[in-house]
């Protein structure tokens, strides 16, 4: 079982993981820094397009978006109604543009105004989180765990941290496989998931957590025994079966990511490109 889910070969699968780390860091900082929903939306669409080109499964991306929709709706509504003072500071306006006002007869939230500026700010936060979420599978799903481990070591990341990270990635598909095995066992005993309601399904999945946790603890203890028997020290001074070499494409994209990041920071500071009012207010 491998965490790698990309089936086809592409530019992203051939890149060294260090190159992907530099790109991830640049994109994440820009997503966190930019306040403009336009700039944030362009960045999110670019990462989403890169995921599709790299071969990240569309059903995974669709499931991710479906899961996040309720959170994003709540975020946009809460920012539109209640984030007033911060948006006034960003727009330098004393009065925000009202979209609609709730009836005064409504308890607790009566006369609350849904503002255009607050909604745009909430949309920007949606784009921020989406970009940070999508950039992870773009790097991890296109890299073999072994190559990822060697690349992180070559990037001077402490080997103990690398080992914990790689072990977690290896455990995830095993845990998912165990969950599926437990559910299949319940099906063989006559449990019909298709005819269950949402509450009943939640109760069944809660019961699945008990054997799953016990099996995970058992595997962790076995891993500890194996590491102790092999005198694991956590030192990076060791031999590696796989190699991680930077090629011309890696250097090009690495320097390109850094150059794009520096230009974006200069434009943000010097011309306000990426700030909240960019292309929205003069």
Secondary structure, 3 states (H helix, E strand, C coil): CCCCCCCCCCHHHHCCHHHHHHHHHHHHHHHHHCCCHHHHHHHHHHHHHHHHHHCCCHHHHHHHHHHHHHHHHHHHHHHHHHCCHHHHHHHCCCCCCEEEECCCCCCCCCCCEEEHHHHHHHHHHHHHHHHHHHHHHHHHCCCCHHHHHHHHHHCCCCHHHHHHHHHHHHHHHHHHHHHHHHHHHHHHCCCCCCCCCHHHHHHHHHHHHHHHHHHHHHHHHHHHHHHHHCCCCCCCCCCCCCCCCCCHHHHHHHHHHHHHHHHHHHHHHHHCCCCCCCCCCC
